[in-house]
Amino acid sequence: DARVTQTPRHKVTEMGQEVTMRCQPILGHNTVFWYRQTMMQGLELLAYFRNRAPLDDSGMPKDRFSAEMPDATLATLKIQPSEPRDSAVYFCASGFHTSGGANTGELFFGEGSRLTVL
Amino acid sequence: AQSVSQHNHHVILSEAASLELGCNYSYGGTVNLFWYVQYPGQHLQLLLKYFSGDPLVKGIKGFEAEFIKSKFSFNLRKPSVQWSDTAEYFCAVNAAGATNKLIFGTGTLLAVQP
């Protein structure tokens, strides 16, 4: 049963600490997305990758957030230093997209990483 | 830029009542449309999707949605809700063929009372 796997599921940390969240996309998917979910803002797109290349990270605070794909099976989202306002659930999603093809664009979501920054 | 509006933020219904959740999108080109559901404490799961063909699409658990192009709408319906439908529902859109980046609406929290 293919699924997106995220770690950690829960993280409580103190302000100023570094936080790294990891995501293993579904094998064969070539696009990976990071979304942040909060009560106030709903689901915000932070960054996305296609074929491991970052295509759009305009939704991400650049001074403290960074997203990478070291290889096709791992995507990371790092926050350094973390702040209380970063508390949220961070979802990773993956999908498959081909240029010029009939893409339906469906994304598959992981179970999320719930981050609490004290 | 694409955007999605969900007009109802909170909906409370009794079991067996009919449901309709509104969704409007803003985009000038061809779109793919989705409804995702998030049960309490869980991740988003696809409920149904539209990308071409019959504008009335049927999804899992008795849900359906109708794409009305002239109204830029993709409303979600269910004739008779159950307590287990209590969840948050998200409408989403992407630009067909160009990207699979999904833009989400703010979500509608549905509470079904037994």
Interface residues (C-beta under 8 A of the other chain):
Chain A: T31 F33 Y35 G42 L43 L45 Y48 L55 D56 F91 A93 G95 F96 H97 G100 G101 A102 N103 T104 G105 E106 L107 F108 F109 G110 E111 G112
Chain B: N32 F34 Y36 Q42 H43 L44 Q45 L46 K49 F51 F90 N94 A96 G97 T99 N100 K101 L102 I103 F104 G105 T106 G107
